[in-house]
Amino acid sequence: MERATIKGTPVNLMGCCGIFATATALGKNVEHVFNNYKDRYNKRANWKGSTYRRELIKMIEEDYGHTCELVYDYTVDRPKTVAKFAETVDRDDVYLVYIRGHVMLLNDGRLVDQNHDCYMFRMRYAGRTLEYAYKIHGAPRLPDHPVSGELTDKERARVIMENKVDEAVALLDAAKRHDVDIDKPVRIDGVDWKIVGYKKRNSRYPFILKANNGRTAKISPFFLKRKLEAAA
């Protein structure tokens, strides 16, 4: 099985269930669908893939040319579990199935999300209450091989290590850009803090500090430089 990724990150670690289900249902590249949704709905640079149901359906119909038929709506239909719904539909058809906070793909008795591709009664969400289901007309059947699965310990460890390297590089770059010595302790109100990270998305307070007792704090470059200069 080829692991689906978005900008190098496995989809397992992203909140992109709707993006993954759509891409898999239509036989499209996951990152392509991710970028399409992001551009279409003007998502921020740090967007991780969460979607709105009506927006996703509209994109499928208008950008990919597939009609999405609403075949179950919990506000008007009798309550059903995901598994009970799966038993009643044609196995050749392809469906997006919504439960609270999650979207999955259903085809040929298989329920699929970023971490699972298994027979419907073995899926962890099979007993959950269904909210909406859409039949995607003209969508291809799932391939015979698995299209997703849990990350292995080795894959998870590699991602963690890569993230740590990226974070270290970001901190070094930011320190150079702001002329900050990250090896010096920062003393604030009698407590010594160590500079341990930099988060660009925290535009006002991007530098991350950590105290000996495990507490963390955010600080602006201006205030950080003032504290370091005062201690010099």
Secondary structure by P-SEA (a helix, b strand, c coil): ccccccccccccccccaaaaaaaaaacccaaaaaaaaaaaacccccccbbbbaaaaaaaaaaccbbbbbbcccccccccccaaaaaaccccccccccccccccccccccccccccccccccccccccccccbbbbbccccccccccccccccaaaaaaaaaaaaaaaaaaaaaaaaaacccccbbbbcccbbbbbcccccccccccbbbbccccccccccaaaaaaaaaaac
